[in-house]
Amino acid sequence: MKPPINIYNYVEEYHRHNDKLNREFEINEINLGVIKSFITPNLNDPELYSTYTIDEVTADKINKHLSKKISFDFNTYEYFFQRYGDYDE
């Protein structure tokens, strides 16, 4: 498989009561090295392409690196870090 052309980093917000996606927040301004400082990759996922749960501590660390902060609401939503790539066909 060819490497991705573009990679996008998101915080995804899901409703707690029905697990439906509510919003996505693009966080591409944070580089992968910094993201790895607060999200520990699984052993077989060094590039963080799996889905990772974001807790309140991690949310604070993410916001410290964003110019436009995310208003996390952990009472209503669950949050996940997700990384996607666009691939050349």
Secondary structure, DSSP 8 states (H G I E B T S, - for coil): ----SEEEEEEEEEETTT--EEEEEE-TTS-HHHHHHHS---TT-TT--S-EEE-HHHHHHHHHT-SS-----TTTEEEEEEEEEE---
